[in-house]
Amino acid sequence: MRARIGAVMAAKPAKPAQTRSEAFRAFVTKNFDLGSDEMEVLTDACDTMDAIAALADDMSIPALREARQQRALLLRQLAMLNLPADAGDGLMSPQQIQAKRAADARWKRKHG
C-alpha cells in the first residue's frame, strides 16, 4: 500500500536492545536446568544487575557506594547459582586474570 505524499507514516517502534540481565537469564535458562530455588536466585541476580545498570550514570558518592554494595550482592548471588566457571562467554574470573598476568610477567622476564 502506498502512502500519500505528505502523509506521515507511523513507524514501528524499535525493539529495545536486550539488557545484560535479560541476556544472562536467557543464557542460563537455555544452558542449565535450574530448580525452583535456583530460579529464584537467578531472578534476584537479574534484578541486582538491573539495579547496578540504573546506578551506572549517577556518579554521586551515595550512588557509588550503593553500586559497590550491589556488585558485592551480585557476586554472592552468582556464587549461589554455582554455575561452572567455563560456562560463560569467555570472561575470566579475578583469579584467572591474576594468573594470566603472572604468566605474562614470567614470559616477559624469560623471553624479553
C-alpha positions as CSV (number, residue, x, y, z in Angstrom):
1,M,0.0,0.0,0.0
2,R,1.4,3.4,-1.0
3,A,1.4,6.3,1.3
4,R,0.2,9.6,0.0
5,I,2.8,12.3,-0.5
6,G,3.0,14.4,2.6
7,A,1.2,11.9,4.8
8,V,3.0,10.9,8.0
9,M,3.6,7.2,8.3
10,A,3.7,5.8,11.8
11,A,7.0,3.9,12.2
12,K,7.1,0.8,14.2
13,P,8.8,1.4,17.5
14,A,12.3,0.0,17.5
15,K,12.7,-3.1,19.7
16,P,14.8,-2.2,22.7
17,A,18.2,-3.8,22.9
18,Q,18.4,-6.7,25.3
19,T,19.7,-5.8,28.7
20,R,22.6,-7.6,30.3
21,S,20.3,-9.2,32.8
22,E,17.9,-10.4,30.0
23,A,20.9,-11.9,28.1
24,F,22.2,-13.5,31.2
25,R,18.8,-15.0,32.1
26,A,18.4,-16.3,28.5
27,F,21.9,-17.9,28.5
28,V,21.4,-19.6,31.9
29,T,17.9,-20.9,31.3
30,K,18.9,-22.2,27.9
31,N,22.1,-24.0,29.1
32,F,21.3,-25.2,32.6
33,D,18.5,-27.0,34.3
34,L,17.6,-24.9,37.4
35,G,15.4,-25.9,40.2
36,S,12.8,-23.5,41.7
37,D,15.2,-22.2,44.3
38,E,17.9,-21.6,41.7
39,M,15.3,-19.8,39.5
40,E,14.5,-17.5,42.4
41,V,18.2,-16.8,42.9
42,L,18.6,-16.1,39.1
43,T,15.6,-13.7,39.3
44,D,17.2,-11.9,42.2
45,A,20.6,-11.8,40.4
46,C,19.0,-10.3,37.3
47,D,17.2,-7.7,39.5
48,T,20.5,-6.8,41.0
49,M,22.1,-6.5,37.5
50,D,19.3,-4.1,36.6
51,A,19.9,-2.1,39.8
52,I,23.6,-1.8,39.0
53,A,22.7,-0.6,35.5
54,A,20.4,2.0,36.9
55,L,23.1,3.4,39.1
56,A,25.7,3.4,36.3
57,D,25.1,7.0,35.3
58,D,25.0,8.5,38.8
59,M,28.5,9.5,40.0
60,S,27.4,10.8,43.4
61,I,29.2,9.3,46.4
62,P,26.0,7.6,47.7
63,A,25.3,6.0,44.3
64,L,28.8,4.8,44.0
65,R,28.6,3.2,47.5
66,E,25.3,1.6,46.6
67,A,26.7,0.3,43.3
68,R,29.6,-1.3,45.2
69,Q,27.2,-3.0,47.6
70,Q,25.0,-4.2,44.7
71,R,28.1,-5.7,42.9
72,A,29.0,-7.5,46.1
73,L,25.5,-8.8,46.4
74,L,25.6,-9.9,42.8
75,L,28.8,-11.9,43.3
76,R,27.1,-13.7,46.2
77,Q,24.0,-14.5,44.2
78,L,26.1,-15.8,41.3
79,A,28.1,-18.0,43.6
80,M,24.8,-19.4,44.9
81,L,23.9,-20.4,41.4
82,N,27.1,-22.5,41.4
83,L,27.4,-22.4,37.6
84,P,30.6,-24.0,36.1
85,A,33.4,-21.5,35.7
86,D,33.9,-22.4,32.0
87,A,30.2,-22.0,31.2
88,G,30.4,-18.3,30.5
89,D,31.2,-16.3,27.4
90,G,34.9,-16.2,27.8
91,L,35.0,-13.8,30.7
92,M,37.8,-14.5,33.2
93,S,37.4,-14.7,36.9
94,P,39.6,-12.4,39.0
95,Q,41.8,-15.4,39.9
96,Q,42.2,-16.2,36.2
97,I,43.1,-12.6,35.4
98,Q,45.8,-12.6,38.2
99,A,47.2,-15.9,37.0
100,K,47.4,-14.7,33.4
101,R,49.2,-11.5,34.5
102,A,51.7,-13.6,36.5
103,A,52.3,-15.9,33.5
104,D,52.7,-12.9,31.2
105,A,55.2,-11.4,33.5
106,R,57.2,-14.7,33.7
107,W,57.2,-14.9,29.9
108,K,58.5,-11.3,29.5
109,R,61.3,-11.9,32.1
110,K,62.3,-15.1,30.3
111,H,61.9,-14.1,26.7
112,G,62.3,-10.3,26.9
